Amino acid sequence: MSLVTAPARSLAICTTCAGNRVTSITMTLTDGSSVDFASCHGCERRSWTQGGRALDIATVLVKAKKHKVA
């Protein structure tokens, strides 16, 4: 049973498998930038976007890295 109460037409759709069991959140990374994260429960695809542009994991990790204070 799902706790989602949004109409199915407004749910995120996976771009890989077209499934609608997608978790989608917006987060602020350590560098202050806002990114959208999506994870498909069907095919397990994960993606990050910023301003509608896809980000690769290496870019996300650099943006999320904590910098040590010397």
C-alpha positions in Angstrom: 0.0 0.0 0.0 1.3 3.4 -0.9 1.1 6.6 1.3 1.2 8.8 -1.8 -2.0 10.7 -2.3 -1.1 12.7 -5.4 -3.0 11.9 -8.6 -1.0 9.4 -10.8 -0.7 12.0 -13.6 1.4 14.3 -11.3 3.8 11.6 -10.2 7.3 11.5 -11.5 8.0 9.0 -14.4 11.3 7.1 -14.7 13.1 8.0 -17.9 14.6 4.6 -18.1 11.8 2.1 -17.4 8.7 4.5 -17.5 7.7 3.3 -14.1 5.9 5.7 -11.7 7.3 4.4 -8.4 9.9 7.3 -8.3 11.1 9.1 -5.2 12.0 12.7 -6.1 13.4 15.3 -3.8 15.1 18.7 -4.0 18.2 19.1 -1.8 20.7 21.8 -1.1 24.3 20.5 -1.4 27.3 21.7 0.7 28.3 24.2 -1.9 24.9 25.9 -1.5 23.5 24.7 -4.9 20.1 23.2 -5.2 19.8 19.8 -7.1 16.9 17.5 -7.8 17.4 13.8 -7.0 15.2 11.0 -8.4 15.4 7.3 -7.6 13.2 4.7 -9.4 12.0 1.8 -7.2 11.5 -0.3 -10.3 14.8 -0.3 -12.1 16.9 1.4 -9.3 18.1 4.2 -11.6 19.2 7.3 -9.7 19.7 10.7 -11.3 20.5 14.3 -10.3 19.6 17.4 -12.2 20.2 21.1 -11.7 18.2 23.7 -13.6 16.9 20.9 -15.8 20.4 19.7 -16.8 21.6 16.2 -15.9 24.5 16.0 -13.4 26.9 13.0 -13.3 27.7 11.5 -9.9 31.3 12.9 -9.9 29.9 16.4 -10.2 27.4 15.8 -7.4 30.1 14.4 -5.1 32.3 17.5 -5.7 29.4 19.8 -4.9 28.5 17.8 -1.8 32.1 17.5 -0.4 32.8 19.1 3.0 35.9 21.2 3.0 38.1 21.0 6.1 38.9 24.3 7.8 42.6 24.6 8.3 
